[in-house]
């Protein structure tokens, strides 16, 4: 029995090594022109089959021409990353921010995975922000604190202005919005560099601080391992009695519950949702929501709005800056506490299939185990979803949160301010569309990156192209609030427009929030 098990494990290990080698060879080699053109046909066919608003911002004639031109431009063999760069520009021109394309990455061998765990890339410890088409360092480790606010001029001797022009062509906002680009390039600068260049062992940045120019290299280094003996060396072990142990256990449990409700991010040690009061009393409350994707939101909003009611808070400031979206259920729940009249949260969602959830899950990137599980559940899912989809004038519609709802009994009845910027996207933009459309809030900041008229998202489908192994990812539902504006393709625009500067960042001032507080003082 032991011998049989060892034999099976041996063959699995060998198979894994062969699979890694085969994958890496496949994405590194030059693909034949005919194979790359087949991939383009495969890509466009998948979009036409499942993307419900493919021609929202570009007509069918225009997109047909662009994909045909892309095929004709492939006149020599390319590797997968080169093919990604050419294809990404066409996907970006479609104008759908949730539709993205990604190059395949090399798989690591067992030995490489072991080494990866022991190492960290110093470049990945940096945070970046894009202001006025310039890149600045906005986050550093303690050892690099002097670099905070430094302007990045070059990466590995390539001009940052050229890099930004190239990155700008590889992704899109929803429609014709422009504020989204600067924010994405800043927030996801490292990811964009990886997508365009692959994994690198070191990165040299040319930096500028005031009038000083210098180069600094960031490379892979071994992680520092802290031994338990070192931690306890200088500490005195304190024995706790039963009562103290019980109190400590209760405190730990309370902290875990708090972290869960507020959505604690262990990586950057921040909370996804925060409530605080500004000023000497509880008249003005401030809620910062970093995303709608982490933590027990129901408990948080119930506790928050109960507290606001009990403390008779009159002004509520909701900060959606750099909130890239998340769960539709969460924004629906939050809006029920903000609405002052009955509401319909979503209009009927346009779809291209009666079973959008299955078409999103059952793709060629889904693992065999997931397919088996979903396969068993699919008849029940299909039967249930069939009653949720209806056809009208040749178009399929999926009914999701379309029923009229009443405001939560704890709904906030005071004045609401909302802070937004170019990275307020997806679910954030849908919530903002509701609040502006219903005239429920006053907006300060920048135009949102997400469209006022909705976005194609919901269930996300991922498809891997047969030859290049490049992956296309897009939504299969069009989600939108009932409110609409013309022209289509623009975000929620603020009542007062304020764009922060690098000077604001260095002085740690918040011009958008400061404007609201001054506005309140003047009344």
C-alpha positions in Angstrom: 0.0 0.0 0.0 2.8 2.4 1.0 4.7 1.5 -2.2 1.6 2.2 -4.3 1.1 5.6 -2.6 4.7 6.6 -3.1 4.5 5.6 -6.8 1.4 7.7 -7.3 3.0 10.7 -5.5 6.2 10.3 -7.7 4.2 10.3 -10.9 2.2 13.4 -9.7 5.5 15.2 -9.0 7.0 14.2 -12.4 3.8 15.3 -14.1 3.8 18.6 -12.3 7.4 19.3 -13.4 6.6 18.4 -17.0 3.5 20.6 -16.9 5.5 23.6 -15.6 8.2 23.1 -18.2 5.6 22.8 -21.0 3.7 25.9 -19.9 6.8 28.0 -19.7 8.0 26.9 -23.1 4.6 27.6 -24.6 4.4 31.2 -23.4 8.1 32.0 -24.1 8.3 30.6 -27.7 7.4 32.6 -30.8 3.9 31.7 -31.9 3.2 31.3 -35.6 1.2 34.2 -37.3 -1.7 31.8 -38.2 -2.0 30.7 -34.5 -2.0 34.3 -33.2 -4.7 35.2 -35.7 -6.7 32.2 -34.6 -6.4 33.5 -31.0 -7.8 36.9 -32.1 -10.8 35.2 -33.7 -11.3 33.1 -30.6 -11.1 36.3 -28.4 -13.6 38.3 -30.4 -16.0 35.3 -30.7 -16.1 34.9 -26.9 -16.8 38.6 -26.4 -19.6 38.6 -29.0 -21.1 35.5 -27.5 -21.2 36.6 -23.8 -20.5 40.4 -23.5 -24.0 42.0 -23.2 -23.0 45.6 -24.1 -20.0 45.0 -26.5 -21.0 47.8 -28.8 -22.1 50.4 -26.2 -19.2 52.8 -26.8 -17.9 51.6 -30.2 -20.2 50.4 -33.0 -20.1 46.9 -34.4 -18.6 48.3 -37.6 -15.8 50.1 -35.7 -14.9 47.0 -33.6 -15.1 44.7 -36.6 -12.6 46.9 -38.3 -10.3 47.2 -35.3 -10.1 43.4 -34.8 -9.6 42.9 -38.5 -6.8 45.5 -38.5 -5.3 43.8 -35.4 -5.2 40.5 -37.3 -3.6 42.1 -40.3 -1.0 43.8 -38.1 0.2 40.3 -36.9 2.7 39.7 -39.7 5.5 38.0 -37.8 5.8 35.5 -35.0 5.4 36.9 -31.4 5.7 35.5 -27.9 2.8 35.7 -25.6 3.7 39.0 -23.9 4.3 40.7 -27.2 0.9 39.5 -28.4 -0.7 40.7 -25.1 0.7 44.3 -25.7 -0.8 44.5 -29.2 -4.2 43.0 -28.2 -4.5 45.0 -25.0 -4.7 48.3 -27.0 -7.8 47.0 -28.9 -9.5 45.8 -25.7 -8.9 49.1 -24.1 -10.5 51.0 -27.0 -13.8 49.1 -26.4 -14.3 51.4 -23.4 -15.3 48.8 -20.8 -13.2 49.0 -17.6 -14.1 45.5 -16.3 -13.0 44.0 -19.6 -9.3 43.2 -19.2 -6.7 41.1 -20.8 -3.7 39.6 -19.1 -0.5 37.9 -20.3 0.4 34.5 -18.9 3.1 34.4 -16.2 5.8 31.7 -16.0 5.0 29.0 -13.5 7.5 28.3 -10.7 9.1 25.0 -10.1 9.0 23.5 -6.6 12.5 24.8 -5.8 11.6 28.3 -7.1 8.4 28.3 -5.0 10.5 27.5 -1.9 12.9 30.4 -2.7 10.0 32.8 -3.5 8.6 32.3 0.0 11.9 33.2 1.5 12.4 36.3 -0.6 10.7 39.6 -1.0 11.1 42.2 -3.8 11.9 45.6 -2.4 10.1 47.3 -5.3 6.9 45.7 -4.1 7.1 47.5 -0.8 6.7 50.9 -2.5 3.4 52.7 -3.0 2.9 55.0 -5.9 0.5 57.8 -6.8 -0.1 59.6 -10.1 -0.7 63.3 -9.9 -0.8 65.6 -12.9 0.6 62.8 -15.1 3.6 62.4 -12.9 4.5 59.4 -10.6 5.4 59.9 -7.0 6.3 57.5 -4.2 3.5 57.6 -1.7 4.3 54.6 0.5 7.6 53.3 1.8 9.2 51.1 4.5 10.7 52.8 7.5 14.2 52.3 6.1 13.2 54.3 2.9 11.2 57.0 4.6 13.4 59.8 3.0 12.0 58.6 -0.4 8.4 59.6 0.5 7.2 62.1 -2.1 10.1 61.5 -4.5 9.2 61.9 -8.2 10.0 58.9 -10.4 11.7 60.0 -13.6 12.9 56.7 -15.1 12.6 53.0 -14.6 15.6 51.0 -15.7 16.6 54.1 -17.8 13.2 54.2 -19.6 11.5 57.6 -19.4 8.4 57.5 -17.1 6.6 59.7 -19.6 7.0 57.0 -22.3 6.0 54.3 -19.8 2.8 56.2 -18.9 1.8 56.6 -22.6 2.2 52.9 -23.1 0.4 51.9 -19.9 -2.5 54.3 -20.8 -3.2 52.2 -23.9 -3.6 48.9 -22.1 -6.7 49.5 -20.0 -9.9 51.5 -20.0 -12.4 53.4 -17.9 -16.1 52.9 -18.5 -16.8 55.0 -21.6 -14.9 58.3 -22.1 -14.0 59.2 -18.6 -10.4 60.3 -18.1 -9.9 60.7 -14.3 -9.7 56.9 -14.0 -6.4 56.6 -15.8 -4.2 58.6 -13.5 -5.6 56.9 -10.4 -5.2 53.4 -11.8 -1.7 54.0 -13.1 -0.7 55.3 -9.6 -2.4 52.6 -7.5 -1.5 49.7 -9.8 1.8 50.9 -11.1 3.7 47.8 -9.9 1.1 45.4 -11.4 1.2 47.3 -14.7 5.0 47.1 -14.7 4.8 43.3 -14.1 2.2 42.8 -16.9 4.3 44.7 -19.4 7.7 43.4 -18.4 7.3 40.1 -16.5 9.0 39.2 -13.3 12.3 41.0 -12.7 15.0 40.5 -10.1 15.8 44.2 -9.7 14.4 47.6 -10.7 16.4 50.8 -10.9 14.5 54.0 -10.3 15.8 57.5 -11.2 14.3 59.7 -8.6 14.0 63.5 -7.9 13.6 65.1 -4.5 13.6 68.9 -4.8 16.6 69.6 -7.0 18.4 66.4 -6.2 18.5 63.6 -8.8 19.8 60.1 -8.0 19.3 56.4 -8.8 18.2 53.7 -6.4 18.0 50.0 -7.1 15.4 47.8 -5.6 16.1 44.0 -5.7 15.0 40.7 -4.3 16.3 40.1 -0.8 15.8 37.4 1.8 13.1 38.0 4.3 14.3 38.5 7.9 13.3 35.5 10.0 12.5 36.3 13.7 13.1 33.4 16.0 10.8 32.9 18.9 13.8 32.7 21.2 15.0 36.1 20.0 11.6 37.6 20.8 11.4 36.1 24.2 15.1 36.6 25.1 14.6 39.9 26.9 11.0 39.4 27.9 9.9 38.1 31.3 7.2 35.4 31.2 4.3 36.5 33.3 2.1 33.9 34.7 -1.6 34.7 34.5 -4.2 33.5 36.9 -7.5 32.0 35.7 -9.4 35.3 35.8 -6.6 37.1 33.8 -6.5 34.2 31.2 -10.3 34.4 30.8 -10.1 38.2 30.3 -7.4 37.9 27.8 -9.3 35.2 25.8 -12.4 37.5 25.8 -10.3 40.4 24.6 -8.9 38.3 21.8 -12.4 37.2 20.7 -13.7 40.7 20.9 -10.8 41.9 18.7 -11.3 39.2 16.1 -15.0 40.1 15.9 -14.1 43.8 15.5 -11.6 43.0 12.8 -14.2 40.8 10.9 -16.9 43.5 11.0 -14.6 46.3 10.0 -12.7 44.2 7.4 -9.2 44.2 8.7 -6.4 44.1 6.0 -3.5 42.2 7.5 -1.2 43.2 4.7 -1.3 47.0 5.2 -2.8 46.9 8.7 -5.8 49.0 7.9 -9.6 48.6 8.3 -11.9 48.4 5.2 -14.6 50.4 7.0 -14.1 53.0 9.7 -16.5 55.3 11.6 -15.3 58.4 13.5 -16.7 61.7 14.6 -15.1 65.0 13.6 -15.1 67.9 16.0 -16.0 68.3 19.7 -19.2 66.4 19.6 -21.1 63.8 17.5 -22.8 66.2 15.1 -20.5 65.3 12.2 -19.7 61.6 11.4 -17.2 60.4 8.8 -17.2 56.9 7.3 -14.3 55.8 5.2 -15.0 52.7 3.0 -11.9 51.4 1.1 -13.8 48.8 -0.8 -17.1 46.8 -0.7 -15.4 43.5 -0.7 -14.1 42.6 2.8 -15.7 42.1 6.2 -19.1 41.6 7.7 -20.8 44.6 6.2 -24.3 44.0 7.6 -23.2 44.1 11.2 -21.0 47.2 10.5 -23.8 49.3 8.9 -26.4 48.2 11.5 -24.0 49.1 14.4 -23.0 52.4 12.6 -26.4 53.7 11.9 -27.8 52.7 15.3 -25.0 54.7 16.8 -25.7 57.7 14.5 -29.4 57.6 15.5 -28.6 57.3 19.2 -26.1 60.2 19.1 -28.4 62.4 16.9 -25.7 62.9 14.3 -26.8 65.6 11.8 -24.0 65.4 9.1 -22.6 62.3 7.5 -19.5 62.3 5.3 -18.9 59.2 3.2 -15.5 58.8 1.7 -15.5 56.7 -1.5 -12.1 57.9 -2.7 -9.9 55.0 -4.0 -12.9 52.6 -3.5 -12.7 50.4 -6.6 -16.0 48.6 -5.9 -17.0 45.1 -4.7 -20.2 43.4 -3.7 -23.5 44.6 -5.1 -25.3 43.3 -2.1 -23.2 45.5 0.2 -24.0 48.8 -1.7 -27.7 47.8 -1.7 -27.6 47.3 2.0 -25.7 50.6 2.6 -28.1 52.5 0.4 -31.1 51.3 2.4 -29.6 53.3 5.3 -29.2 56.4 3.2 -32.4 56.5 1.1 -35.2 58.8 2.2 -37.9 57.1 0.1 -38.7 53.8 -1.5 -36.3 52.7 -4.3 -35.5 50.2 -7.0 -31.8 49.4 -6.7 -31.0 47.9 -10.1 -32.8 48.0 -13.4 -33.1 44.7 -15.3 -29.6 43.5 -16.2 -28.9 42.9 -19.9 -27.4 39.4 -20.5 -26.6 37.3 -23.5 -27.4 34.0 -21.9 -30.2 32.5 -19.7 -27.6 31.1 -17.3 -25.0 33.9 -16.8 -23.6 32.5 -13.6 -22.8 29.1 -15.2 -21.3 30.7 -18.3 -19.1 32.8 -16.0 -17.9 29.7 -14.0 -17.7 27.0 -16.6 -14.8 28.2 -18.7 -11.5 26.7 -19.9 -9.7 28.3 -16.9 -11.9 26.5 -14.3 -10.3 23.6 -12.5 -11.6 20.1 -13.1 -12.6 19.8 -9.5 -14.7 23.0 -9.6 -16.3 21.8 -12.9 -17.3 18.6 -11.2 -18.9 20.4 -8.2 -20.6 23.0 -10.4 -21.7 20.2 -12.8 -23.7 18.5 -10.0 -25.3 21.8 -9.0 -25.9 23.2 -12.6 -29.3 21.7 -13.2 -30.7 23.3 -10.0 -28.9 26.6 -10.8 -30.2 26.6 -14.3 -33.8 25.8 -13.2 -33.7 28.6 -10.6 -32.1 31.2 -12.9 -34.5 30.4 -15.7 -37.2 32.2 -13.7 -35.0 35.2 -13.3 -34.4 35.8 -17.0 -36.9 37.2 -19.4 -36.8 38.1 -23.1 -38.1 41.3 -24.6 -37.6 42.5 -28.2 -34.9 39.9 -28.7 -32.9 41.0 -25.6 -32.5 38.8 -22.5 -32.8 40.5 -19.1 -31.7 39.1 -15.7 -33.8 40.3 -12.8 -31.4 41.1 -9.9 -32.5 43.4 -7.1 -35.2 44.9 -9.3 -38.0 44.9 -6.7 -39.0 48.1 -5.0 -37.5 48.4 -1.5 -38.2 50.5 1.5 -35.5 52.5 3.4 -34.1 50.8 6.5 -35.9 51.9 9.7 -32.5 53.2 10.9 -32.0 55.3 7.7 -30.0 58.5 8.2 -32.1 61.6 7.8 -29.5 64.3 8.0 -27.3 65.9 5.3 -24.9 63.7 3.4 -21.6 64.6 1.7 -19.7 62.1 -0.5 -16.0 62.3 -1.3 -15.2 60.8 -4.8 -12.2 60.6 -7.1 -11.2 58.9 -10.4 -10.8 55.5 -8.6 -14.3 55.5 -7.3 -15.4 52.8 -9.6 -17.8 49.9 -10.2 -20.0 49.4 -7.1 -18.8 52.8 -5.8 -20.1 54.5 -8.9 -23.4 52.7 -8.8 -23.9 53.9 -5.2 -22.9 57.4 -6.1 -25.3 57.3 -9.1 -28.1 56.5 -6.7 -27.1 59.2 -4.2 -26.8 61.9 -6.9 -29.8 60.8 -9.0 -32.0 60.9 -5.9 -30.5 64.3 -4.9 -29.6 62.7 -1.6 -26.0 63.8 -1.3 -23.5 66.6 -2.1 -20.4 65.5 -3.9 -16.8 66.8 -3.5 -13.7 65.7 -5.4 -13.2 64.4 -8.9 -15.5 62.7 -11.5 -15.8 59.0 -10.7 -14.0 56.5 -12.9 -17.1 54.4 -13.0 -20.0 55.3 -15.3 -23.1 57.1 -14.1 -25.2 54.8 -16.4 -23.9 51.5 -15.0 -21.2 48.9 -15.9 -20.8 45.4 -17.3 -19.7 43.3 -14.4 -21.6 41.0 -12.0 -20.5 37.5 -12.8 -17.0 37.6 -14.3 -16.0 35.2 -17.1 -12.4 34.4 -17.8 -11.3 32.6 -21.0 -7.7 31.5 -21.9 -6.7 31.7 -25.6 -5.6 28.4 -27.1 -2.2 29.3 -28.4 -0.8 32.4 -26.6 -2.4 31.5 -23.3 -3.4 35.1 -22.9 -6.5 35.5 -20.7 -9.5 37.7 -21.4 -11.8 38.6 -18.4 -15.1 40.4 -18.6 -18.5 40.7 -17.0 -21.6 39.0 -18.4 -24.2 41.3 -16.8 -24.9 45.0 -17.2 -25.6 46.5 -13.8 -27.1 49.9 -13.5 -29.1 52.2 -11.2 -32.4 53.5 -12.5 -30.9 57.0 -12.9 -29.4 57.9 -16.3 -27.6 60.9 -17.8 -26.6 62.0 -21.3 -24.2 61.8 -23.0 -23.5 58.2 -22.0 -20.0 57.2 -20.9 -19.1 59.6 -18.1 -19.0 59.3 -14.4 -20.7 61.0 -11.5 -19.4 64.6 -11.5 -18.8 66.4 -8.2 -20.7 69.5 -7.1 -17.4 71.0 -6.1 -14.3 69.8 -8.1 -11.0 69.5 -6.1 -7.9 67.7 -7.3 -5.1 67.2 -4.7 -1.5 68.0 -5.4 1.8 66.6 -4.4 2.1 69.5 -1.9 -1.1 68.3 -0.2 0.3 64.8 0.1 3.7 66.0 1.5 2.0 68.3 4.0 -0.5 65.5 4.8 -3.5 67.8 4.2 -6.8 66.7 2.7 -8.2 69.5 0.6 -11.5 67.7 -0.3 -12.4 67.0 3.4 -11.1 70.4 4.4 -13.5 72.0 2.0 -16.5 70.2 3.5 -15.5 71.1 7.1 -15.1 74.8 6.1 -18.5 74.6 4.3 -20.1 73.4 7.5 -18.4 76.1 9.6 -19.8 78.8 7.3 -23.4 77.7 7.9 
